[in-house]
Amino acid sequence: MHVGLESRDLSREEARELRDALSEALSERSEFVHTAGEHREDGSYVVERRNASSAGHRKVFDSFAECRRRYDSLPEAFTAEDCSAADVSGGRRHMLAWHFAEHPAFDCELVSRQPLTVRKRGDPAAD
């Protein structure tokens, strides 16, 4: 193995351990109360209903940045209905609203369960 100007020989076991460590560093799963988010090795980001067993409770974004753009496109206060798009309908829109409210990377909070409503923090209308 060569890293910069350094060279090192690895045993098969050391190489496996390094591969596993790199794989783990590139993929990460975070679980919240209602949802989970997973950064996959291929760069995609998956939002899913926590403990769901079917793909019907999952939305795959090409990247976390794409998920962020979806959030940024939403109004300052949004409902699950606002999360609707050609690729998001039914329960997936509720799952996305919950994920935005739960994930610390999105500066917002749940303000109502009926209807499911999330408000971005820093909204001047909320002050």
C-alpha positions in Angstrom: 0.0 0.0 0.0 1.3 3.5 -0.9 0.1 6.6 0.9 1.9 9.8 -0.1 5.6 9.0 0.0 5.2 6.2 2.5 4.9 2.5 1.5 3.7 -0.4 3.7 3.1 -4.0 3.1 -0.2 -5.3 4.6 -1.1 -8.9 5.4 -4.5 -10.1 4.0 -6.0 -9.7 7.5 -4.7 -6.1 7.8 -6.0 -5.3 4.3 -9.4 -6.7 5.3 -9.5 -4.6 8.5 -8.5 -1.5 6.6 -11.2 -2.1 3.9 -13.8 -2.6 6.6 -12.7 0.6 8.4 -12.9 2.6 5.2 -16.3 1.1 4.3 -17.6 2.0 7.8 -16.3 5.5 7.5 -18.0 6.0 4.1 -21.4 4.7 5.2 -23.2 5.8 8.3 -26.7 5.2 9.6 -28.4 7.5 12.1 -31.6 6.5 13.8 -34.2 8.9 15.2 -37.6 8.4 16.8 -39.6 8.0 13.6 -37.0 7.9 10.8 -33.5 6.8 10.0 -31.0 8.3 7.5 -28.2 6.4 5.9 -25.2 7.7 4.0 -24.3 4.9 1.6 -20.9 4.1 0.1 -22.0 5.1 -3.4 -22.7 8.6 -2.1 -26.5 8.3 -2.0 -28.6 9.2 1.1 -31.6 7.1 2.2 -34.4 8.3 4.4 -36.6 5.6 5.7 -39.3 5.0 8.3 -37.5 3.5 11.3 -37.8 -0.3 11.5 -39.6 -0.4 8.1 -39.2 -3.6 6.1 -40.4 -2.5 2.7 -39.1 -0.1 0.1 -42.4 1.7 0.2 -41.2 3.4 3.4 -37.9 4.7 1.9 -36.8 7.6 -0.3 -33.3 7.4 -1.9 -31.6 10.6 -2.8 -28.6 10.7 -5.1 -26.7 12.5 -2.3 -27.3 14.2 1.0 -26.9 17.5 -0.9 -30.0 16.6 -2.9 -31.9 15.9 0.3 -30.8 19.3 1.6 -32.0 21.0 -1.7 -35.4 19.4 -1.2 -35.5 20.8 2.4 -34.3 24.2 1.2 -37.1 24.3 -1.5 -39.8 24.0 1.2 -41.5 27.1 2.7 -40.6 28.4 6.2 -43.5 26.5 7.6 -44.4 23.3 5.8 -46.7 20.3 6.1 -46.2 16.8 4.9 -48.3 17.8 1.8 -45.6 20.4 0.9 -43.1 17.5 0.8 -45.0 16.0 -2.1 -43.2 15.7 -5.4 -43.3 13.4 -8.5 -41.1 10.9 -6.5 -42.6 11.4 -3.1 -46.3 10.6 -2.3 -48.4 9.0 0.3 -46.6 8.1 3.5 -43.2 9.0 2.2 -44.1 12.7 2.4 -44.9 12.3 6.1 -41.7 10.4 6.6 -39.7 13.2 5.0 -41.4 15.9 7.2 -40.5 13.8 10.3 -36.9 13.3 9.1 -36.4 17.0 8.5 -37.8 17.7 12.0 -35.6 15.0 13.7 -32.3 15.3 11.9 -29.9 17.8 13.5 -28.6 19.0 10.1 -32.0 20.6 9.3 -32.7 23.7 11.5 -36.4 23.2 12.1 -38.9 21.8 14.6 -42.2 20.0 14.7 -45.0 22.5 15.6 -48.0 20.3 15.0 -48.9 16.7 14.6 -52.4 17.3 13.1 -51.7 18.3 10.4 -48.0 17.3 10.6 -46.3 20.7 10.4 -42.7 21.7 10.6 -41.3 25.2 10.9 -37.8 26.2 10.0 -36.1 28.0 12.8 -35.2 31.7 12.3 -38.6 32.3 10.6 -39.4 36.0 11.2 -43.1 35.2 11.3 -42.6 32.8 14.2 -41.1 35.6 16.4 
